[in-house]
Amino acid sequence: MEIHSLTREQIAFFKDQGYLILKGVLDPQLCASARDLLWNSLPDNVQIRRDDPATHVGPFPESDSQTDTTDSRTGYRWQVRKHSTDADLINLLYSETLMGCAEQLLGHDSVRQPVINGSVMGSKGPAWPGGPVDPALNSEGIRGIYATLPYPESETRGSPDAAAHTDGHPFMLSAVGLIHDCPPGGGAFTVWPGSHKRLYPTFWMQYDQARIPFYDHMPSLKGILHSPEYNAELKRILEDTKPVDCWGSAGDVVFWHHRLVHAASENHSSVIRQAVLADYSRRDLDQLRLDPPQEDMWRDWSPEVQNSGSDYSASFAQEQRIVA
C-alpha cells in the first residue's frame, strides 16, 4: 500500500471544516483481522451469528447483552475494547501512513506512540459513576472496535441532533476507520462541518473538559459541565449546519478535530457498521492542556496547518460531502 501524504488542499480543508475523509488508507488484511477480532469476541451461546444476516438486526436481546466496559453489547451498540492494544489493531490505525498524516497535522516527530499489549481503554471503568468510558483513562492503544447493529425497518429514523456532542477527554486529533463497507445511512460517523472553530473559544480549557465530581450523598449532578456560551453556540450549530454522513468503503478513514461536533448515527441499512477508533496527540499535551483556549486555536499544531489558508476547491469540498 502506498504511503499517503496529505496535500495542501486536504490540510486546508481539515483546518477550515474540522474533518477530512481519506479513501482506502487502511491495510485490507488488517481490516479483515479486526473484523475477526470483533466476531471472535462473542461467546458461543449468543443469538447473533456472523454468517446469518437475519440475526444482525438490533437491538441485542437481553440474553446477548453485557455491560463490561472492555466488551460491551447493549441496545444497538457493540464496543470491543479488550483488544485495543493488540498488535494488529495498533498496526492498523498507527500505520506509517496514518502516523505520517497525523504528524503533518500535529508536528514532525511529535506524536505520542501506542504500546502494543499495553493497557486497554475501559480497564479502569467509566469517567464517573454511571457515565461513559473515558477514552484517555489507562488507554495505550486505539479506542476499540465499535459496531452498530441495523435498526428494524419499522424503527422511525431519529434526528442526528439528539446524539450530537463533543468529547470531554484531552486529545487533539482522532480517526474513525471503516473495517467493513458502510452505505449511506448505515450508522457511519456523522460530523457538523466547521463546528470546531465556533466551539473552541467557548471552552474553559483548550483540551480538557470541566466535570462535576460525583459524591454519593449528592448524586443528582455529575459529569460534563459546559459553559453557557457552549450551550448557546451548539444550539445554533444544530440549527444552521447540515451534518455530513461519513459513509464509505472498508479502508476509508475520517480524521477529525477534538472540538468538532459529531455523533454515532443510527444504522438504517442492512449491514452492521464496523469501525475502529483512535486518538492522536502530541507528547507534550500534558503541558499544553494547562492553557486556556488561545487566540490562535492552531498554536499547538504543525507549521503546515498554521500556515494553511482556506484554499481548497469547491469540487474538493463536494468530494468531502459539503453541499453548497
C-alpha positions as CSV (number, residue, x, y, z in Angstrom):
1,M,0.0,0.0,0.0
2,E,1.4,3.4,-0.9
3,I,2.3,5.8,1.8
4,H,-0.2,8.6,1.8
5,S,0.9,12.2,2.3
6,L,-1.7,15.0,2.8
7,T,-1.9,17.6,0.1
8,R,-2.1,21.3,0.8
9,E,-5.7,21.2,-0.2
10,Q,-6.5,18.4,2.2
11,I,-4.8,20.3,5.1
12,A,-6.6,23.5,4.2
13,F,-10.0,21.6,4.2
14,F,-9.3,20.0,7.6
15,K,-8.3,23.3,9.1
16,D,-11.5,25.0,7.8
17,Q,-14.1,22.3,8.2
18,G,-12.6,20.2,11.1
19,Y,-12.6,16.8,9.4
20,L,-11.1,15.0,6.4
21,I,-12.2,11.8,4.7
22,L,-9.3,9.7,3.3
23,K,-10.2,6.9,0.9
24,G,-8.6,3.4,1.1
25,V,-5.8,4.2,3.6
26,L,-6.2,1.1,5.9
27,D,-4.5,-2.2,5.2
28,P,-7.1,-4.6,3.8
29,Q,-5.6,-7.6,5.6
30,L,-5.6,-5.8,9.0
31,C,-9.2,-4.7,8.4
32,A,-10.0,-8.4,8.0
33,S,-8.1,-9.2,11.2
34,A,-10.1,-6.5,13.0
35,R,-13.4,-8.0,11.8
36,D,-12.2,-11.4,13.0
37,L,-11.4,-9.9,16.5
38,L,-14.9,-8.4,16.6
39,W,-16.7,-11.6,15.8
40,N,-14.4,-13.9,17.7
41,S,-15.1,-11.9,20.9
42,L,-18.6,-13.4,21.0
43,P,-19.3,-16.4,23.3
44,D,-20.8,-19.4,21.6
45,N,-24.3,-19.1,23.1
46,V,-25.3,-15.8,21.6
47,Q,-28.1,-15.4,19.1
48,I,-26.2,-13.2,16.7
49,R,-24.2,-15.2,14.1
50,R,-21.6,-13.8,11.7
51,D,-22.8,-15.9,8.8
52,D,-26.6,-15.2,9.3
53,P,-27.5,-11.6,8.4
54,A,-31.0,-12.2,9.7
55,T,-29.6,-12.3,13.3
56,H,-27.8,-8.9,12.8
57,V,-30.8,-6.6,13.2
58,G,-30.8,-5.0,16.6
59,P,-31.3,-4.4,19.4
60,F,-29.3,-7.1,21.2
61,P,-31.6,-9.4,23.1
62,E,-31.2,-9.3,26.9
63,S,-29.6,-12.7,26.8
64,D,-26.8,-11.4,24.5
65,S,-26.3,-8.1,26.2
66,Q,-23.4,-7.3,28.6
67,T,-22.1,-4.1,30.1
68,D,-18.4,-5.0,30.6
69,T,-16.6,-1.7,29.8
70,T,-14.0,-3.6,27.7
71,D,-16.5,-5.8,25.9
72,S,-20.0,-4.1,25.7
73,R,-23.1,-5.2,23.9
74,T,-26.2,-3.1,24.7
75,G,-29.1,-1.9,22.5
76,Y,-27.7,-1.3,19.0
77,R,-24.1,-0.6,20.2
78,W,-21.3,-3.2,20.2
79,Q,-18.0,-2.0,21.5
80,V,-15.0,-4.3,21.9
81,R,-12.1,-2.6,23.7
82,K,-10.3,-5.6,25.2
83,H,-8.2,-6.0,22.0
84,S,-7.3,-2.3,21.7
85,T,-3.6,-2.8,22.2
86,D,-3.3,-5.9,20.1
87,A,-0.5,-5.6,17.5
88,D,-2.9,-5.9,14.5
89,L,-5.1,-3.0,15.7
90,I,-2.2,-0.8,16.6
91,N,-0.6,-1.5,13.2
92,L,-3.9,-0.7,11.5
93,L,-4.5,2.7,13.0
94,Y,-0.9,3.8,13.8
95,S,0.4,2.6,10.5
96,E,3.3,4.5,8.8
97,T,0.6,6.1,6.5
98,L,-1.7,7.4,9.3
99,M,1.1,8.4,11.6
100,G,2.7,10.3,8.8
101,C,-0.7,12.1,8.2
102,A,-1.1,12.8,11.9
103,E,2.4,14.3,12.1
104,Q,1.7,16.5,9.1
105,L,-1.1,17.9,11.2
106,L,0.5,17.9,14.7
107,G,4.2,18.3,14.0
108,H,7.1,16.1,12.8
109,D,8.2,13.5,15.4
110,S,5.8,14.9,18.0
111,V,3.0,12.3,18.2
112,R,2.6,10.0,21.2
113,Q,3.3,6.4,20.3
114,P,1.0,3.5,21.2
115,V,2.0,0.5,23.3
116,I,1.5,-3.0,22.0
117,N,-0.1,-5.2,24.7
118,G,-0.4,-2.1,26.9
119,S,-3.4,-1.0,29.0
120,V,-6.7,-1.0,27.2
121,M,-9.5,1.6,27.2
122,G,-12.1,0.8,29.8
123,S,-9.9,-1.3,32.0
124,K,-10.3,1.3,34.8
125,G,-14.0,1.9,34.4
126,P,-16.1,4.9,33.3
127,A,-15.3,8.6,33.5
128,W,-17.7,8.9,36.5
129,P,-20.2,6.5,38.2
130,G,-23.0,5.8,35.6
131,G,-21.1,7.7,33.0
132,P,-19.3,6.8,29.7
133,V,-15.9,5.1,29.4
134,D,-13.2,7.7,29.4
135,P,-11.0,7.1,26.2
136,A,-8.0,8.8,27.9
137,L,-8.1,6.7,31.1
138,N,-5.5,4.0,31.1
139,S,-5.5,3.7,27.3
140,E,-2.3,2.9,25.5
141,G,-3.7,1.9,22.1
142,I,-6.8,2.6,20.0
143,R,-10.2,3.2,21.5
144,G,-11.5,-0.1,20.2
145,I,-13.7,-1.7,17.6
146,Y,-17.1,-0.1,17.5
147,A,-20.1,-1.6,15.7
148,T,-23.7,-0.5,15.3
149,L,-26.5,-3.1,14.6
150,P,-29.1,-2.3,11.9
151,Y,-32.3,-0.8,13.1
152,P,-35.5,-2.7,12.3
153,E,-37.3,-1.4,9.2
154,S,-40.2,-0.4,11.4
155,E,-38.0,1.8,13.6
156,T,-38.6,5.5,13.0
157,R,-35.5,7.4,11.8
158,G,-34.4,9.8,14.6
159,S,-32.7,13.1,14.3
160,P,-28.9,13.0,14.4
161,D,-29.0,16.2,16.5
162,A,-30.1,14.2,19.5
163,A,-26.7,12.4,19.8
164,A,-24.6,15.4,18.7
165,H,-21.8,16.2,21.2
166,T,-18.1,17.0,21.6
167,D,-15.7,14.7,23.5
168,G,-14.6,15.5,27.0
169,H,-11.2,13.8,27.4
170,P,-7.9,15.5,26.4
171,F,-6.7,14.7,22.9
172,M,-6.0,16.7,19.7
173,L,-6.9,14.6,16.6
174,S,-9.0,11.5,16.2
175,A,-9.7,9.0,13.5
176,V,-12.6,6.7,12.7
177,G,-11.7,3.9,10.2
178,L,-14.2,1.6,8.4
179,I,-13.2,-2.0,8.5
180,H,-16.3,-3.1,6.6
181,D,-18.3,-1.3,3.8
182,C,-20.8,1.1,5.2
183,P,-23.5,2.5,2.9
184,P,-25.2,6.0,3.3
185,G,-27.5,5.9,6.3
186,G,-25.6,2.9,7.6
187,G,-24.6,4.2,11.0
188,A,-21.3,5.9,9.9
189,F,-19.6,8.7,11.9
190,T,-21.5,12.0,11.4
191,V,-19.9,15.4,11.7
192,W,-21.0,19.0,11.8
193,P,-18.6,20.9,9.5
194,G,-16.9,24.0,10.8
195,S,-18.2,23.5,14.3
196,H,-14.7,23.2,15.8
197,K,-13.9,26.8,15.1
198,R,-17.2,28.0,16.7
199,L,-17.0,25.9,19.8
200,Y,-13.2,26.1,20.6
201,P,-13.4,29.5,22.3
202,T,-16.4,28.5,24.4
203,F,-14.5,26.0,26.5
204,W,-12.8,27.0,29.7
205,M,-9.8,24.7,28.8
206,Q,-8.4,24.2,25.4
207,Y,-8.1,20.4,25.6
208,D,-9.8,19.2,28.7
209,Q,-13.5,19.4,29.7
210,A,-14.8,20.7,33.0
211,R,-16.6,18.0,35.1
212,I,-18.7,18.0,38.2
213,P,-17.3,15.4,40.7
214,F,-19.6,12.6,41.9
215,Y,-20.4,12.2,45.5
216,D,-22.7,9.5,46.9
217,H,-24.6,11.9,49.1
218,M,-25.0,14.4,46.2
219,P,-25.9,12.2,43.3
220,S,-28.0,14.5,41.1
221,L,-25.2,16.4,39.4
222,K,-22.2,14.7,37.9
223,G,-20.2,14.6,34.7
224,I,-19.6,17.1,31.9
225,L,-20.1,20.8,32.6
226,H,-20.5,23.2,29.7
227,S,-20.3,26.9,29.6
228,P,-23.4,28.9,28.7
229,E,-21.6,30.1,25.6
230,Y,-21.0,26.5,24.6
231,N,-24.7,25.5,25.0
232,A,-25.9,28.5,23.1
233,E,-23.4,28.0,20.2
234,L,-24.1,24.3,20.0
235,K,-27.8,25.1,19.6
236,R,-27.0,27.5,16.8
237,I,-24.8,24.9,15.1
238,L,-27.5,22.3,15.1
239,E,-29.9,24.8,13.6
240,D,-27.7,26.2,10.8
241,T,-25.3,23.5,9.9
242,K,-26.1,20.4,7.8
243,P,-24.3,17.3,9.2
244,V,-22.2,15.1,6.9
245,D,-22.6,11.3,6.9
246,C,-19.0,9.9,6.6
247,W,-20.1,6.6,4.9
248,G,-17.7,4.7,2.8
249,S,-15.8,1.5,2.0
250,A,-13.6,-0.7,4.1
251,G,-10.3,1.1,4.4
252,D,-11.7,4.6,4.5
253,V,-10.8,6.9,7.4
254,V,-12.1,10.2,8.7
255,F,-9.8,12.5,10.7
256,W,-11.5,15.0,12.9
257,H,-10.6,17.9,15.3
258,H,-11.0,17.4,19.0
259,R,-13.6,20.2,19.3
260,L,-15.7,19.1,16.3
261,V,-19.4,18.3,16.9
262,H,-20.0,14.6,16.0
263,A,-22.3,11.6,16.6
264,A,-22.5,7.9,16.0
265,S,-25.5,7.8,13.8
266,E,-28.4,5.3,13.6
267,N,-27.9,2.4,11.2
268,H,-30.8,2.1,8.8
269,S,-29.0,-0.2,6.3
270,S,-29.0,-4.0,6.2
271,V,-25.3,-4.4,7.4
272,I,-23.6,-3.9,10.7
273,R,-21.5,-0.8,10.8
274,Q,-18.0,-1.9,11.8
275,A,-15.3,0.7,12.6
276,V,-12.1,1.3,14.6
277,L,-11.4,4.5,16.5
278,A,-8.1,6.0,17.7
279,D,-6.8,9.3,19.1
280,Y,-3.6,11.2,18.3
281,S,-1.9,13.8,20.4
282,R,1.5,15.5,20.9
283,R,3.7,14.0,23.5
284,D,3.7,17.4,25.4
285,L,-0.1,17.5,25.6
286,D,0.1,17.4,29.4
287,Q,1.8,20.8,29.4
288,L,-0.4,22.2,26.6
289,R,-3.6,21.3,28.4
290,L,-2.8,23.7,31.2
291,D,-3.5,26.7,28.9
292,P,-6.9,28.2,28.2
293,P,-8.2,28.5,24.7
294,Q,-5.8,30.5,22.6
295,E,-6.4,33.5,20.3
296,D,-4.8,31.3,17.6
297,M,-6.5,27.9,18.1
298,W,-3.8,26.3,15.9
299,R,-0.9,27.4,18.1
300,D,0.0,23.8,19.0
301,W,-0.4,22.3,15.5
302,S,2.2,21.8,12.8
303,P,3.6,24.7,10.7
304,E,1.8,23.2,7.7
305,V,-1.5,23.7,9.5
306,Q,-0.6,27.1,11.0
307,N,0.4,28.5,7.6
308,S,-2.6,27.0,5.7
309,G,-5.4,29.1,4.3
310,S,-8.8,28.1,3.0
311,D,-7.5,27.4,-0.5
312,Y,-9.4,24.3,-1.4
313,S,-11.7,24.0,-4.4
314,A,-15.5,23.7,-4.5
315,S,-15.1,20.3,-6.2
316,F,-12.9,19.0,-3.4
317,A,-15.5,20.2,-0.8
318,Q,-18.1,18.3,-2.7
319,E,-15.9,15.2,-2.6
320,Q,-15.9,15.7,1.2
321,R,-19.7,15.9,1.0
322,I,-20.1,19.6,1.7
323,V,-23.2,20.7,-0.2
324,A,-23.4,24.4,-1.1
